[in-house]
Amino acid sequence: MMAEKHYAIKSDRTIRSWDEGLPLGNGDIGAILWSDSEHLRFSLDKGDIWDCSYRPQDQPDFTYQKLTEWAKKGKVSRIRRVYDKNGYMRPTPTKLPVGKLVLNLGVQANVVSNLDLTTAEAELHADSVTVNTFISAKERVGYIRVNTPSVQVRLENPAFGAREKSLLRRLIPRKPRIAASLQSLHYPAAEKGRRMVDGAFGQAEQVCFVQQVSDDFSYATMAEILRSTADTLIVYTVVSSHDGSNFLEYGTHLLADALDRGYAASLADHIKWWSGYWAKSAISIPDAVLERSWYIGNYLLAACSRRGFYPMPL
């Protein structure tokens, strides 16, 4: 069992950059926690949300055999035209972001963060407001508990480029060019929804957006918010066409079950999984920095990967 100092990733100041945020995940969905008390961001991710259009292997002559043949013949311009255009100059195939949950905690205060690597649960404090959160190791759901009923919750969809309205423009491929912006990906506008749903503990507010990527693939990011007189419970998930044609209904069931189960019961099962994980191996070496890196690395491995799932970039 490692010392307590190895179990936590802490920040005494508001985390201003996403790449310094607290990472949560279960090998299927994940989140990065960062930003200030009025815009506390949960940048979400799911491993199997891809736009696989213009796959290099589907393009004519995009083979290693053809590459070596042209290289031997000195056909450099043809190599650049075929392999740069199809391999580097198009925005797809690409992994797609799935949006973010943004919380306004109702205070203007420094955010103190602590991610317990033993339990994979994060706790954040901003003045009198406390946020506890984890992504269940046993379910396809993330949980957020805030000790106030007045927290404001917003679900933001990625800012993809708009699909061309002109049929002619849609039929004529755009000139390939290197582009890293989401605006280079052109999809129909996300369909947003907000409604009240009944549950075991009363009515909850459901927010979601559905993003169509192609004729046969769409995904949805969904959250439900249950308020009591003392606190707010938020559960969220990401579902897609991979889950069947009724993926929205499936996502609604996931969230309803999570609200019925509650934060404490789900956290207990979650901690049990992580206890079993950490019981499998441990190290103790004189180099404290290297030892800490080993434990953080093993935490990220468990947060990012599971058998049968894609590796997920946190």
Protein Blocks (a to p, Z undefined) as FASTA:
>chain_A
ZZfklmpccdfbdcfbfklcccddehlaccddedjfklcccddddfklccfehifklpgh
iafklmmmmmmnopaklmmmmmmmmmmmpcbdcdddebjadddehiacdddddddfklop
acddehjbccdddddfkbccdcdddfbfkbccdddddddddddfblklmmpccdddddfb
fklpccddddddddddddfkoccddddddddfbfmbccdddddddddfkbccdddddddf
knojklmmmmmmmmmmmmmnommlmmmmmmmmmmmmmmmpccddfblmlmmmmmmmmmmm
mmmpcehiacddZZ
